[in-house]
Amino acid sequence: MEKPKDVLNINELASYLDIPKSTIYKLVRERKIPAQKVGRHWRFHKETIDAWLGNRTEAGKP
């Protein structure tokens, strides 16, 4: 049985959120999305992204 992925790369996050990679890079640059840089690559904890999405929904933000 395959374990669900806990850490997403930019391509996986774009697919997960169904938004363009350019939008994710913009959100990262503006520090509006939780992310960690590992070397030259951005990584995103799925649990943190889910919580971030939940907080934005509760606050009534788009």
PLY file of the C-alpha trace (Angstrom):
ply
format ascii 1.0
element vertex 62
property float x
property float y
property float z
element edge 61
property int vertex1
property int vertex2
end_header
0.00 0.00 0.00
1.36 3.39 -0.99
1.56 6.05 1.70
-0.02 9.41 0.79
2.53 12.09 0.05
3.01 14.54 2.94
5.27 16.99 1.11
4.39 18.37 -2.32
6.57 20.00 -4.93
5.38 22.92 -7.06
3.95 20.71 -9.82
2.06 18.51 -7.37
0.68 21.54 -5.52
-0.44 23.16 -8.78
-2.29 19.96 -9.64
-3.71 19.60 -6.11
-5.04 23.18 -6.04
-5.87 23.21 -9.77
-4.11 26.53 -10.32
-1.16 27.50 -12.53
2.39 27.19 -11.21
2.87 30.90 -11.90
0.13 31.69 -9.37
1.83 29.54 -6.75
5.17 31.25 -7.39
3.42 34.61 -6.99
1.82 33.53 -3.69
5.21 32.29 -2.45
6.94 35.51 -3.49
4.29 37.54 -1.64
4.55 35.18 1.36
0.83 34.43 1.17
1.19 30.65 1.14
3.16 28.49 3.61
6.24 27.10 1.89
9.81 25.98 2.52
12.71 26.27 0.15
15.01 23.26 -0.05
18.01 24.28 -2.09
16.50 25.84 -5.22
13.18 24.01 -4.89
10.01 24.95 -3.06
8.25 22.34 -0.92
4.80 22.46 0.64
3.47 20.36 3.53
0.06 19.08 2.45
-1.35 19.31 5.98
-0.24 22.94 6.26
-1.72 23.78 2.86
-5.03 22.17 3.86
-5.06 24.24 7.09
-4.18 27.39 5.12
-7.08 26.74 2.76
-9.42 26.16 5.70
-8.35 29.41 7.38
-8.90 31.40 4.18
-12.38 29.92 3.74
-13.35 30.66 7.34
-12.16 34.24 7.01
-14.31 34.65 3.91
-11.34 35.34 1.65
-11.27 34.08 -1.93
0 1
1 2
2 3
3 4
4 5
5 6
6 7
7 8
8 9
9 10
10 11
11 12
12 13
13 14
14 15
15 16
16 17
17 18
18 19
19 20
20 21
21 22
22 23
23 24
24 25
25 26
26 27
27 28
28 29
29 30
30 31
31 32
32 33
33 34
34 35
35 36
36 37
37 38
38 39
39 40
40 41
41 42
42 43
43 44
44 45
45 46
46 47
47 48
48 49
49 50
50 51
51 52
52 53
53 54
54 55
55 56
56 57
57 58
58 59
59 60
60 61
